[in-house]
Amino acid sequence: MRRRTFLGAAVLVVVTVAVFSMANRSDTAGATTTPPALVSASVGVVEYNLGDRAFTDKPDWDGNSELRAVVHYPTRMSGKLPVVVLLHGQNISCHTADEDDWTWPCPPGVKPYPNNRGYDYLARALAQDGFVVVAPTANGLNYNMGVAPQRAHLINKHLAMLQKLTTTGAGPLAGKFSDPATGRKSDVDFRGRLDLSRVGTMGHSVGGEGVYYQAADANRRELPAGVSIRGVVAVASPNSNMFDTTVTKAQVAVLSAACFGDSDQAFYRNAKAHHGVGGFLVKVAKANHNYFNTEWTKGPGPADGDDTECPEAKGRPTAAAQQNLAVTYLRAFYAYALKGDRRGLPVLTGKTPVGGVSTQTETFR
């Protein structure tokens, strides 16, 4: 969410658009149009919360943020499962329309903004595919206007704790999982179940620059031991060009929302120019930046709804259509990047279009 979005949401025009796709390349040899099969119909949800000031990034940053996340996982876990991290972007820190309460930590009686829960729809689908999906909150970072390095280091902290937990059963997360709905302690056991050598990341809005910074060749030395980023995605993300975000060691993807801007396309083009291992770009016509996050779609007031660039354009995709695109596309991407499953390549290349949206696609491999 961008700061200027707080000025208010415009009137929504949500008309499903005609479907078409143009791909610069549609090399799908060895692939079929069959999407990856669901691994588990049953998905569990837990969360952990180590406190509102548990994360800092000294000496470079003297602010503080929370270490909290919601985790979706297949209830029938077998073997070691790849991990996907979903990072939200800039938004208000506390769930209220009262600007005086946009602080960190939130005032008594005011709950933190559930920014990370806006991707539950995507996390459920990925967990059904056999991924463990971790969605951290970054409300303290948002309040302190943390930039890409802090967001990357926040993800690294979560991954380090998860790596400690799965390899030893110990560390800060041991015994810290609970049911988000009831607060009751959960007995879910991730020991030996997480494969941190197969990690995918997604960053929405400014979170996109954070995940590209984390996966960039220049910053891979900062990854926790045993962690390898294999696929990185930016969704409707601004690119400040302040940091080195060139990724060549992992598959890359960008979902670029036309009504937000196209600066995020530089993440894809940098990877291509530097001979990365592979990449996919989807330009979504007239798409709304906020609709990829269900919490930002409804919001508590000023931090919700439509973007300001083209709210009255005819033929805008609906929130449901954009979220369906995210599910369809990212299921295919993470299956390909983390499991080597090529069945979703027609979706990634644009050969098989996704209903309800107009897209143009580019790829390199």
C-alpha positions in Angstrom: 0.0 0.0 0.0 1.3 3.4 -0.9 1.2 6.4 1.4 -0.8 8.4 -1.1 -3.5 5.7 -1.1 -4.4 6.9 2.4 -6.0 10.0 0.9 -9.0 7.8 0.1 -10.4 5.4 -2.3 -12.2 6.4 -5.5 -15.4 5.0 -6.8 -14.9 1.4 -8.0 -15.6 0.3 -11.5 -15.3 -3.5 -11.5 -16.2 -5.0 -14.9 -14.8 -8.3 -15.9 -12.7 -7.9 -19.0 -12.3 -10.0 -22.1 -9.5 -12.6 -22.0 -6.6 -12.5 -24.3 -2.8 -13.1 -23.9 0.2 -12.3 -26.0 3.4 -14.2 -25.2 6.8 -13.3 -26.7 7.7 -16.9 -26.3 5.6 -20.0 -25.6 8.2 -22.8 -25.4 6.2 -25.5 -23.6 8.0 -28.6 -24.8 7.5 -31.4 -22.4 4.6 -29.6 -20.6 0.9 -30.2 -20.6 -2.0 -27.9 -19.9 -2.9 -29.9 -16.8 -2.4 -27.9 -13.6 -0.5 -29.5 -10.7 -2.7 -31.8 -8.8 -3.6 -30.9 -5.2 -1.6 -32.8 -2.7 -3.9 -32.3 0.3 -7.5 -31.2 0.5 -7.1 -30.4 4.1 -5.1 -27.3 5.2 -4.1 -26.4 8.8 -3.5 -22.8 10.0 -1.4 -21.7 12.9 0.4 -18.6 14.0 3.3 -17.5 16.2 3.9 -14.2 17.9 7.2 -13.4 19.6 6.3 -9.8 20.5 5.8 -6.4 18.9 9.5 -5.3 19.4 11.2 -8.6 18.8 12.9 -7.6 15.5 15.4 -4.9 14.9 18.2 -4.5 12.4 21.0 -2.7 14.2 23.4 -1.0 13.5 21.7 0.0 10.2 18.3 0.5 11.6 17.4 1.3 15.2 13.6 0.9 14.9 11.7 -2.2 16.0 9.1 -4.5 14.5 7.2 -7.6 15.4 8.1 -11.3 14.8 4.7 -12.7 14.0 3.4 -14.9 11.2 0.5 -17.0 10.1 1.4 -20.4 8.6 -0.8 -22.5 6.3 0.3 -26.2 5.8 -1.1 -29.4 4.4 -2.4 -31.5 7.3 -1.1 -34.6 5.7 2.6 -33.8 5.7 5.0 -36.4 4.2 8.7 -35.9 3.9 10.3 -32.4 3.7 8.1 -29.7 2.1 9.2 -26.6 0.3 8.4 -23.3 1.9 6.8 -20.2 0.5 7.0 -16.8 2.2 4.4 -14.1 1.4 5.4 -10.6 2.4 2.9 -7.7 2.4 3.7 -4.1 1.6 3.3 -0.6 3.1 0.1 0.1 4.9 -1.1 1.6 8.2 0.2 -0.3 11.2 -3.1 -0.5 13.2 -6.6 -1.5 12.2 -8.4 1.8 12.6 -9.3 4.8 10.5 -8.1 7.1 13.2 -4.8 8.5 12.1 -3.8 9.3 15.8 -3.7 5.6 16.4 -1.4 4.7 13.5 1.6 4.0 15.9 3.7 1.1 16.8 3.0 -0.8 18.9 -0.7 -0.1 18.5 -2.5 1.7 21.4 -4.4 -0.3 24.0 -7.7 -1.7 22.5 -6.5 -1.3 18.9 -5.5 -4.4 17.0 -2.6 -4.5 14.5 -3.7 -4.2 10.8 -4.0 -7.8 9.5 -2.0 -7.1 6.4 -0.6 -10.6 6.2 -4.1 -12.2 6.3 -4.9 -10.6 3.0 -3.1 -13.5 1.3 -4.9 -16.4 3.0 -6.7 -17.2 -0.2 -3.3 -17.8 -1.9 -1.7 -19.5 1.1 -4.6 -22.1 1.3 -4.2 -22.9 -2.4 -0.4 -23.3 -2.1 -0.7 -25.4 1.1 -3.0 -27.7 -0.8 -0.2 -28.1 -3.4 2.2 -29.3 -0.7 3.9 -26.1 0.4 4.2 -24.7 3.9 3.3 -21.1 3.5 4.5 -18.4 6.0 3.1 -14.9 5.9 4.9 -12.6 8.3 3.5 -9.3 9.5 5.6 -6.1 9.1 3.5 -3.5 10.8 6.4 -2.1 12.9 8.5 -1.8 9.7 5.6 0.0 8.0 5.3 2.5 10.9 9.0 3.1 10.8 9.0 3.2 6.9 11.5 0.3 6.7 13.0 -0.1 3.2 14.1 -3.2 1.2 17.1 -4.2 3.4 15.0 -4.3 6.6 12.2 -6.2 4.9 14.7 -8.7 3.5 16.3 -9.2 6.9 12.9 -9.6 8.5 12.3 -12.6 6.2 15.7 -14.0 6.9 15.0 -13.9 10.6 11.8 -15.9 10.1 13.6 -18.4 7.9 16.5 -18.8 10.4 14.0 -19.6 13.2 12.1 -22.1 11.0 15.4 -23.7 10.0 16.4 -24.1 13.7 13.0 -25.5 14.5 12.9 -28.1 11.7 16.4 -29.3 12.2 16.6 -29.4 16.0 13.1 -29.0 17.3 14.4 -26.1 19.3 14.8 -22.4 19.0 12.5 -19.4 19.5 9.6 -21.0 17.7 9.5 -24.3 19.7 6.1 -24.5 21.4 5.0 -21.1 20.1 2.3 -22.2 17.6 -1.3 -21.4 18.3 -4.7 -21.5 16.6 -5.4 -17.9 15.2 -9.1 -18.2 15.9 -9.0 -19.4 19.5 -5.5 -18.6 20.7 -5.2 -22.2 22.0 -1.8 -23.8 21.7 -1.3 -26.0 18.7 0.6 -29.3 18.7 1.6 -29.1 15.1 5.1 -30.5 14.6 7.3 -29.1 11.8 10.4 -31.1 12.9 12.0 -32.6 9.8 9.1 -31.3 7.6 10.5 -28.0 6.2 12.9 -28.0 3.3 14.6 -24.6 3.5 16.8 -25.4 0.6 13.7 -24.9 -1.5 12.2 -21.5 -0.6 10.0 -19.3 -2.7 9.1 -15.7 -1.8 6.4 -13.3 -2.9 6.4 -9.6 -2.1 3.4 -7.4 -2.7 3.8 -3.6 -3.2 7.0 -2.5 -1.5 7.4 -6.0 -0.2 8.4 -6.9 -3.8 11.6 -4.9 -3.6 12.3 -6.5 -0.3 12.1 -10.1 -1.6 14.2 -9.2 -4.7 16.8 -7.5 -2.5 16.8 -10.7 -0.3 17.3 -13.0 -3.4 19.8 -10.7 -5.2 23.1 -12.2 -6.1 24.8 -9.4 -4.1 22.9 -10.3 -0.9 22.8 -14.1 -0.9 25.6 -14.2 1.7 23.1 -12.8 4.1 20.8 -15.8 3.9 20.7 -18.1 6.9 22.7 -21.3 6.7 20.8 -24.0 4.9 18.4 -21.6 3.2 18.2 -21.3 -0.6 15.8 -19.0 -2.5 14.7 -20.9 -5.6 11.8 -18.6 -6.8 11.0 -14.9 -6.2 7.9 -13.0 -7.2 7.0 -9.3 -7.1 3.3 -8.3 -7.3 2.3 -4.8 -8.2 5.6 -3.5 -6.7 7.4 -0.2 -7.0 11.1 -0.3 -7.7 13.0 2.5 -6.0 16.2 1.7 -7.9 18.0 2.5 -4.6 19.3 -1.1 -4.1 20.9 -4.0 -6.0 18.0 -6.3 -6.7 19.5 -8.3 -9.6 18.6 -11.9 -9.3 20.2 -14.5 -11.5 20.4 -17.6 -9.3 16.6 -18.1 -8.9 13.6 -18.2 -11.1 11.9 -14.8 -11.2 8.4 -13.6 -11.9 6.6 -10.3 -11.9 2.8 -9.6 -11.8 2.7 -5.9 -12.9 -0.6 -4.0 -12.4 -1.1 -1.4 -15.1 -3.0 1.0 -12.9 -0.2 1.1 -10.4 2.8 1.5 -12.8 5.4 -0.5 -14.5 8.6 0.1 -12.5 8.4 -3.5 -11.2 9.1 -4.8 -14.7 12.8 -3.8 -14.1 13.1 -6.7 -11.7 12.4 -9.1 -14.6 14.4 -7.2 -17.2 17.5 -7.0 -14.9 17.4 -10.7 -14.4 17.1 -11.3 -18.1 19.9 -8.8 -19.0 22.2 -10.5 -16.5 21.5 -14.0 -17.9 19.4 -15.3 -15.1 18.2 -18.9 -14.9 14.7 -18.0 -16.1 11.9 -15.5 -15.7 8.2 -14.7 -16.3 6.5 -11.3 -16.7 2.7 -10.7 -16.7 1.4 -7.2 -17.4 -2.2 -7.1 -16.2 -4.3 -4.5 -18.0 -6.1 -1.9 -15.8 -5.3 -4.0 -12.7 -5.7 -2.6 -9.2 -2.7 -2.7 -6.9 -4.9 -3.3 -3.8 -7.0 -6.1 -5.0 -4.2 -8.7 -4.6 -4.7 -8.3 -0.8 -8.2 -9.0 0.5 -7.6 -6.9 3.5 -6.6 -3.9 1.4 -9.7 -4.5 -0.8 -12.0 -3.9 2.1 -9.8 -2.1 4.7 -11.0 -0.1 7.7 -11.5 3.1 5.9 -8.9 5.2 4.0 -6.4 2.4 3.4 -8.6 0.3 1.1 -10.2 0.0 -2.2 -9.1 1.2 -5.6 -5.9 2.8 -6.8 -5.9 6.5 -7.8 -4.4 6.3 -11.3 -7.3 5.0 -13.3 -10.3 4.4 -11.2 -12.8 5.4 -13.9 -11.2 3.3 -16.7 -13.7 1.0 -18.4 -13.3 -2.7 -18.2 -11.4 -3.0 -14.9 -10.9 -6.6 -13.6 -12.7 -7.4 -10.4 -11.0 -8.2 -7.1 -12.0 -11.9 -7.5 -10.5 -12.0 -11.0 -7.2 -10.6 -9.8 -7.0 -13.0 -6.9 -7.8 -15.9 -9.2 -4.9 -14.8 -11.4 -2.6 -14.7 -8.4 -3.6 -18.2 -7.4 -3.4 -19.7 -10.8 -0.2 -18.1 -11.8 1.7 -18.6 -8.5 0.6 -22.2 -8.2 2.2 -22.8 -11.5 5.3 -20.7 -10.7 6.2 -22.3 -7.4 5.5 -25.8 -8.7 8.0 -25.1 -11.5 10.6 -23.2 -9.4 10.5 -25.3 -6.3 9.5 -28.7 -7.5 10.5 -28.8 -11.2 6.9 -29.4 -12.2 6.5 -28.1 -15.8 2.7 -28.8 -16.1 1.9 -25.1 -15.3 4.2 -23.6 -18.0 1.4 -22.8 -20.4 0.0 -20.5 -17.7 3.3 -18.9 -17.1 4.1 -18.3 -20.8 0.6 -17.1 -21.6 -0.3 -20.1 -23.9 -3.2 -20.9 -21.4 -4.9 -17.6 -20.5 -6.5 -16.9 -17.1 -10.1 -15.9 -17.2 -11.3 -12.4 -16.1 -8.1 -10.5 -16.9 -6.4 -9.1 -19.9 -2.7 -9.9 -19.9 0.5 -9.6 -21.9 3.3 -12.1 -21.0 7.0 -12.3 -21.6 9.4 -15.1 -20.6 13.1 -16.1 -20.8 14.6 -19.5 -20.1 
